[in-house]
Amino acid sequence: MLAEMVQAGTLPPVEERLPVDPMVIEPIAEVGNYCDTWLRCETNPGHVAARLGAEPLVMWDRDAKTILPNLAHKWEISADG
């Protein structure tokens, strides 16, 4: 569908739609096998909507020890926190 839109000129090619510095996330091990059942740890609908409907400015690394860029590419922490 998207290739057809690009060919028709109604959608720019993917190279023109990517950001200058796209974030590439490497999988921990490998692509997994998925089924049609979604198991989640959040049960509060508000939490689920927040996690799926918003992207944070920064994120934690896999060990949850270091803050990494996400939407924000750089930031400063002021002396007063």
N, CA, C and O atoms as a MOPAC input file, in Angstrom:
PM7 MOZYME 1SCF
protein

 N      0.82100 1    -1.18800 1     0.00000 1
 C      0.00000 1     0.00000 1     0.00000 1
 C      0.87400 1     1.26400 1     0.00000 1
 O      0.64600 1     2.17200 1    -0.80000 1
 N      1.87100 1     1.32600 1     0.89100 1
 C      2.72200 1     2.51700 1     0.95000 1
 C      3.55700 1     2.65900 1    -0.31500 1
 O      3.75000 1     3.76700 1    -0.81500 1
 N      4.05300 1     1.53600 1    -0.83400 1
 C      4.83900 1     1.59300 1    -2.07000 1
 C      3.99500 1     2.14300 1    -3.21300 1
 O      4.48600 1     2.90300 1    -4.04800 1
 N      2.73400 1     1.75900 1    -3.24400 1
 C      1.83200 1     2.27200 1    -4.28300 1
 C      1.63200 1     3.77500 1    -4.12800 1
 O      1.58300 1     4.50100 1    -5.12000 1
 N      1.51600 1     4.24600 1    -2.88400 1
 C      1.34500 1     5.67900 1    -2.64500 1
 C      2.59400 1     6.45500 1    -3.06100 1
 O      2.49300 1     7.54900 1    -3.61500 1
 N      3.77000 1     5.88900 1    -2.79300 1
 C      5.02000 1     6.53600 1    -3.20500 1
 C      5.07900 1     6.60100 1    -4.72600 1
 O      5.42300 1     7.63300 1    -5.30000 1
 N      4.74100 1     5.49600 1    -5.36700 1
 C      4.77600 1     5.45100 1    -6.83100 1
 C      3.78600 1     6.45100 1    -7.44000 1
 O      4.06100 1     7.04200 1    -8.48400 1
 N      2.63400 1     6.63600 1    -6.78500 1
 C      1.63100 1     7.57700 1    -7.28600 1
 C      1.99000 1     9.02700 1    -6.96600 1
 O      1.36400 1     9.95300 1    -7.48200 1
 N      3.00100 1     9.22300 1    -6.11200 1
 C      3.40900 1    10.57800 1    -5.76600 1
 C      2.60500 1    11.20600 1    -4.64600 1
 O      2.72300 1    12.40700 1    -4.40300 1
 N      1.77900 1    10.41100 1    -3.95000 1
 C      0.98300 1    10.94900 1    -2.84300 1
 C      1.69100 1    10.81700 1    -1.49800 1
 O      1.22500 1    11.35300 1    -0.49200 1
 N      2.82400 1    10.10000 1    -1.47900 1
 C      3.60500 1     9.91900 1    -0.25900 1
 C      5.08000 1     9.99400 1    -0.63600 1
 O      5.49700 1     9.35300 1    -1.60100 1
 N      5.88600 1    10.77100 1     0.11200 1
 C      7.31700 1    10.83200 1    -0.19200 1
 C      7.98400 1     9.47300 1     0.07200 1
 O      7.47400 1     8.69000 1     0.87200 1
 N      9.10800 1     9.18400 1    -0.58500 1
 C      9.83400 1     7.94300 1    -0.31300 1
 C     10.29400 1     7.89500 1     1.14300 1
 O     10.44700 1     8.93500 1     1.78400 1
 N     10.51000 1     6.70100 1     1.65500 1
 C     10.86800 1     6.53000 1     3.06400 1
 C     12.13300 1     7.31700 1     3.41400 1
 O     12.24900 1     7.82400 1     4.53000 1
 N     13.07600 1     7.42700 1     2.48600 1
 C     14.31000 1     8.17700 1     2.75300 1
 C     14.01800 1     9.63300 1     3.09700 1
 O     14.75600 1    10.25000 1     3.86500 1
 N     12.95900 1    10.17800 1     2.54200 1
 C     12.59600 1    11.57300 1     2.80900 1
 C     11.73900 1    11.71200 1     4.06400 1
 O     11.54600 1    12.82200 1     4.56100 1
 N     11.22600 1    10.60400 1     4.57800 1
 C     10.37100 1    10.65700 1     5.76300 1
 C     11.11800 1    10.34100 1     7.04400 1
 O     10.59800 1    10.58900 1     8.13200 1
 N     12.31600 1     9.80400 1     6.94600 1
 C     13.09100 1     9.46900 1     8.13600 1
 C     13.73200 1    10.71500 1     8.72900 1
 O     14.05000 1    11.65100 1     7.99500 1
 N     13.93000 1    10.74600 1    10.05700 1
 C     14.64600 1    11.87100 1    10.66100 1
 C     16.12000 1    11.83100 1    10.26000 1
 O     16.60500 1    10.82300 1     9.74700 1
 N     16.82100 1    12.92700 1    10.49700 1
 C     18.24100 1    13.01400 1    10.15800 1
 C     19.04200 1    11.96300 1    10.91800 1
 O     19.93800 1    11.33500 1    10.35500 1
 N     18.72400 1    11.77300 1    12.19000 1
 C     19.44800 1    10.83100 1    13.04100 1
 C     18.44800 1     9.84800 1    13.65000 1
 O     18.08600 1     9.99800 1    14.81700 1
 N     17.99300 1     8.85000 1    12.89400 1
 C     16.95900 1     7.96000 1    13.42200 1
 C     17.48900 1     7.07800 1    14.55000 1
 O     18.64600 1     6.65600 1    14.52700 1
 N     16.63500 1     6.80300 1    15.53600 1
 C     17.00400 1     5.91200 1    16.62200 1
 C     16.85800 1     4.47100 1    16.13200 1
 O     15.82800 1     4.09900 1    15.57000 1
 N     17.88600 1     3.67800 1    16.34900 1
 C     17.85200 1     2.26700 1    15.98300 1
 C     17.95300 1     1.47200 1    17.27200 1
 O     18.92000 1     1.61500 1    18.02000 1
 N     16.97100 1     0.64500 1    17.53000 1
 C     16.96000 1    -0.16700 1    18.74600 1
 C     17.25300 1    -1.60700 1    18.36200 1
 O     16.53100 1    -2.21200 1    17.57000 1
 N     18.32300 1    -2.14900 1    18.93400 1
 C     18.69400 1    -3.52600 1    18.65100 1
 C     17.99200 1    -4.44800 1    19.64000 1
 O     17.91700 1    -4.13300 1    20.82700 1
 N     17.48000 1    -5.57500 1    19.17500 1
 C     16.82100 1    -6.50900 1    20.09100 1
 C     17.82200 1    -7.09400 1    21.08300 1
 O     19.01300 1    -7.19300 1    20.78600 1
 N     17.33700 1    -7.47800 1    22.25700 1
 C     18.21100 1    -8.04500 1    23.28600 1
 C     18.84500 1    -9.33700 1    22.79600 1
 O     20.05500 1    -9.52200 1    22.92100 1
 N     18.04600 1   -10.22100 1    22.24500 1
 C     18.56400 1   -11.50700 1    21.79700 1
 C     18.25100 1   -11.71900 1    20.31700 1
 O     19.15500 1   -11.75100 1    19.48300 1
 N     16.99200 1   -11.86200 1    20.00800 1
 C     16.56800 1   -12.09900 1    18.63500 1
 C     15.08600 1   -11.80000 1    18.52200 1
 O     14.40200 1   -11.59700 1    19.52500 1
 N     14.60600 1   -11.77400 1    17.31700 1
 C     13.18200 1   -11.56300 1    17.10500 1
 C     12.45100 1   -12.76500 1    17.68200 1
 O     12.81900 1   -13.90900 1    17.41500 1
 N     11.42300 1   -12.50800 1    18.46700 1
 C     10.70600 1   -13.58900 1    19.12700 1
 C      9.54200 1   -14.11900 1    18.31600 1
 O      9.21500 1   -13.61100 1    17.24400 1
 N      8.93300 1   -15.14500 1    18.85600 1
 C      7.71400 1   -15.69700 1    18.27500 1
 C      6.54100 1   -15.09600 1    19.02600 1
 O      6.51900 1   -15.09300 1    20.25700 1
 N      5.58600 1   -14.59900 1    18.30100 1
 C      4.46100 1   -13.92300 1    18.91900 1
 C      3.16800 1   -14.65100 1    18.58600 1
 O      3.04000 1   -15.29000 1    17.54100 1
 N      2.22400 1   -14.53700 1    19.49500 1
 C      0.91800 1   -15.15100 1    19.27000 1
 C     -0.13500 1   -14.04900 1    19.27400 1
 O      0.20700 1   -12.86600 1    19.27000 1
 N     -1.37700 1   -14.41400 1    19.28300 1
 C     -2.44100 1   -13.41400 1    19.24000 1
 C     -2.90000 1   -12.97900 1    20.62400 1
 O     -3.87300 1   -12.23300 1    20.73700 1
 N     -2.22700 1   -13.42400 1    21.67900 1
 C     -2.57000 1   -13.02400 1    23.04000 1
 C     -1.53000 1   -12.03400 1    23.54100 1
 O     -0.32900 1   -12.30100 1    23.50300 1
 N     -2.01000 1   -10.88300 1    24.01200 1
 C     -1.11700 1    -9.85300 1    24.52000 1
 C     -1.16300 1    -9.89400 1    26.03800 1
 O     -2.20400 1    -9.60900 1    26.63000 1
 N     -0.05800 1   -10.24100 1    26.67600 1
 C      0.04200 1   -10.26400 1    28.12700 1
 C      0.76600 1    -8.99400 1    28.54500 1
 O      1.84500 1    -8.69400 1    28.03500 1
 N      0.18300 1    -8.25800 1    29.46000 1
 C      0.79100 1    -6.99700 1    29.87500 1
 C      0.87400 1    -6.93100 1    31.39100 1
 O      0.14700 1    -7.63100 1    32.09600 1
 N      1.76500 1    -6.08600 1    31.88400 1
 C      1.92300 1    -5.95400 1    33.33000 1
 C      1.05400 1    -4.84000 1    33.88800 1
 O      0.76800 1    -4.83600 1    35.08500 1
 N      0.62900 1    -3.90500 1    33.06900 1
 C     -0.22900 1    -2.80900 1    33.52200 1
 C     -1.69200 1    -3.21700 1    33.37200 1
 O     -2.10100 1    -3.70700 1    32.31900 1
 N     -2.46700 1    -3.01600 1    34.41500 1
 C     -3.89200 1    -3.33500 1    34.32500 1
 C     -4.76600 1    -2.09300 1    34.39600 1
 O     -5.94000 1    -2.13600 1    34.03000 1
 N     -4.19600 1    -0.98500 1    34.86700 1
 C     -4.95200 1     0.25500 1    34.93800 1
 C     -5.05600 1     0.84100 1    33.53200 1
 O     -4.02800 1     1.10200 1    32.90700 1
 N     -6.26800 1     1.05600 1    33.01500 1
 C     -6.41000 1     1.58100 1    31.65100 1
 C     -5.66900 1     2.90100 1    31.43300 1
 O     -5.17700 1     3.15500 1    30.33300 1
 N     -5.58300 1     3.74000 1    32.46000 1
 C     -4.85800 1     4.99700 1    32.32900 1
 C     -3.37600 1     4.77800 1    32.10900 1
 O     -2.75400 1     5.47900 1    31.31000 1
 N     -2.80300 1     3.80900 1    32.81300 1
 C     -1.38700 1     3.49500 1    32.63900 1
 C     -1.12700 1     2.92300 1    31.25600 1
 O     -0.14200 1     3.26800 1    30.60300 1
 N     -2.01600 1     2.04600 1    30.81900 1
 C     -1.85700 1     1.44300 1    29.49200 1
 C     -1.91200 1     2.52800 1    28.42300 1
 O     -1.08100 1     2.54400 1    27.51500 1
 N     -2.87300 1     3.42800 1    28.52100 1
 C     -3.00000 1     4.51000 1    27.54200 1
 C     -1.76700 1     5.40600 1    27.56600 1
 O     -1.29900 1     5.84500 1    26.51600 1
 N     -1.24200 1     5.67700 1    28.74900 1
 C     -0.05800 1     6.53400 1    28.85700 1
 C      1.15600 1     5.86800 1    28.21900 1
 O      1.92900 1     6.53000 1    27.52700 1
 N      1.33300 1     4.57300 1    28.44100 1
 C      2.49000 1     3.86900 1    27.88200 1
 C      2.39000 1     3.70900 1    26.37300 1
 O      3.39800 1     3.79500 1    25.67100 1
 N      1.19000 1     3.47800 1    25.87400 1
 C      1.02200 1     3.23700 1    24.44400 1
 C      0.74600 1     4.51000 1    23.66400 1
 O      0.96600 1     4.55300 1    22.45400 1
 N      0.27000 1     5.54100 1    24.33600 1
 C     -0.12700 1     6.75500 1    23.63500 1
 C      0.84600 1     7.90200 1    23.74500 1
 O      0.59400 1     8.97900 1    23.20400 1
 N      1.96000 1     7.69400 1    24.43800 1
 C      2.93000 1     8.77500 1    24.61300 1
 C      4.33400 1     8.19400 1    24.58200 1
 O      4.55700 1     7.05100 1    24.98200 1
 N      5.25400 1     8.97600 1    24.11300 1
 C      6.65300 1     8.56300 1    24.05400 1
 C      7.44400 1     9.49000 1    24.97000 1
 O      7.35000 1    10.70900 1    24.82200 1
 N      8.22600 1     8.95300 1    25.91700 1
 C      8.94600 1     9.81000 1    26.86000 1
 C     10.13000 1    10.53400 1    26.22200 1
 O     10.65700 1    10.10700 1    25.19500 1
 N     10.53500 1    11.63900 1    26.85100 1
 C     11.68600 1    12.40500 1    26.36800 1
 C     12.98000 1    11.61500 1    26.48700 1
 O     13.84100 1    11.69100 1    25.61000 1
 N     13.11900 1    10.85700 1    27.57000 1
 C     14.30300 1    10.03000 1    27.79100 1
 C     13.84500 1     8.63400 1    28.18200 1
 O     12.67100 1     8.41400 1    28.48200 1
 N     14.78600 1     7.69000 1    28.17500 1
 C     14.45000 1     6.32000 1    28.57000 1
 C     15.62900 1     5.72500 1    29.32700 1
 O     16.73700 1     6.26000 1    29.29000 1
 N     15.38500 1     4.62700 1    30.00400 1
 C     16.43400 1     3.92900 1    30.73500 1
 C     17.12700 1     2.93500 1    29.81700 1
 O     16.53600 1     2.44500 1    28.85500 1
 N     18.40100 1     2.63700 1    30.12700 1
 C     19.07400 1     1.56300 1    29.40500 1
 C     18.50300 1     0.23100 1    29.89000 1
 O     17.64200 1     0.20800 1    30.76900 1
 N     18.97500 1    -0.86500 1    29.32700 1
 C     18.39500 1    -2.18000 1    29.64600 1
 C     18.60100 1    -2.58300 1    31.09500 1
 O     17.83400 1    -3.38400 1    31.62900 1
 N     19.63300 1    -2.03500 1    31.74300 1
 C     19.88400 1    -2.34500 1    33.15100 1
 C     19.22700 1    -1.34700 1    34.09100 1
 O     19.35400 1    -1.47100 1    35.30900 1
 N     18.52400 1    -0.35400 1    33.54200 1
 C     17.84700 1     0.68900 1    34.32100 1
 C     18.82600 1     1.45800 1    35.20800 1
 O     18.49400 1     1.82300 1    36.33600 1
 N     20.04300 1     1.70300 1    34.69000 1
 C     21.05200 1     2.43500 1    35.44700 1
 C     21.42700 1     3.76500 1    34.80200 1
 O     21.92900 1     4.66200 1    35.47800 1
 N     21.18800 1     3.89500 1    33.50900 1
 C     21.61600 1     5.07700 1    32.77700 1
 C     20.45200 1     5.63900 1    31.97900 1
 O     19.70400 1     4.89000 1    31.35000 1
 N     20.30000 1     6.95900 1    32.00600 1
 C     19.26500 1     7.60900 1    31.20700 1
 C     19.81000 1     7.80800 1    29.79400 1
 O     20.92400 1     8.29800 1    29.60800 1
 N     19.01700 1     7.42500 1    28.81400 1
 C     19.40300 1     7.52300 1    27.40700 1
 C     18.48600 1     8.48300 1    26.66800 1
 O     17.37000 1     8.73500 1    27.12300 1
 N     18.92600 1     9.02200 1    25.54800 1
 C     18.05200 1     9.87100 1    24.74400 1
 C     16.88700 1     9.07200 1    24.17800 1
 O     17.01700 1     7.87800 1    23.90600 1
 N     15.77600 1     9.72000 1    24.00800 1
 C     14.63200 1     9.13200 1    23.31900 1
 C     14.11700 1    10.20000 1    22.36600 1
 O     14.66600 1    10.35700 1    21.27600 1
 N     13.08500 1    10.93600 1    22.74100 1
 C     12.66800 1    12.07100 1    21.91600 1
 C     13.64100 1    13.23400 1    22.06400 1
 O     13.91700 1    13.94700 1    21.10000 1
 N     14.16200 1    13.42000 1    23.27900 1
 C     15.16200 1    14.46500 1    23.52400 1
 C     16.53500 1    13.89800 1    23.17300 1
 O     16.90200 1    12.82700 1    23.65700 1
 N     17.29400 1    14.60100 1    22.34000 1
 C     18.62500 1    14.13200 1    21.96700 1
 C     19.68800 1    14.59000 1    22.95400 1
 O     20.73200 1    13.95000 1    23.08400 1
 N     19.42800 1    15.70600 1    23.66000 1
 C     20.35300 1    16.17300 1    24.68800 1
 C     19.55900 1    16.96500 1    25.71500 1
 O     18.46000 1    17.44000 1    25.42500 1
 N     20.11200 1    17.10800 1    26.91100 1
 C     19.44500 1    17.82500 1    27.98800 1
 C     20.48600 1    18.23800 1    29.01200 1
 O     21.60300 1    17.72200 1    29.02800 1
 N     20.10600 1    19.16900 1    29.86000 1
 C     20.95800 1    19.62500 1    30.95500 1
 C     20.16400 1    19.52500 1    32.24200 1
 O     18.96400 1    19.80000 1    32.26800 1
 N     20.83800 1    19.13200 1    33.30400 1
 C     20.21300 1    19.09600 1    34.62400 1
 C     20.75900 1    20.28900 1    35.39300 1
 O     21.97000 1    20.41100 1    35.57700 1
 N     19.87500 1    21.16400 1    35.84000 1
 C     20.30900 1    22.37500 1    36.53900 1
 C     20.84600 1    22.03500 1    37.92400 1
 O     20.58000 1    20.95400 1    38.45100 1
 N     21.59300 1    22.94900 1    38.50400 1
 C     22.20200 1    22.73900 1    39.81400 1
 C     21.16300 1    22.47900 1    40.89600 1
 O     21.43500 1    21.75700 1    41.85500 1
 N     19.96500 1    23.06500 1    40.75000 1
 C     18.93000 1    22.86600 1    41.76900 1
 C     18.02300 1    21.68000 1    41.44300 1
 O     16.97700 1    21.50400 1    42.06700 1
 N     18.41800 1    20.88700 1    40.48600 1
 C     17.68800 1    19.66000 1    40.17800 1
 C     16.54300 1    19.85800 1    39.27200 1
 O     15.84800 1    18.89900 1    38.93800 1

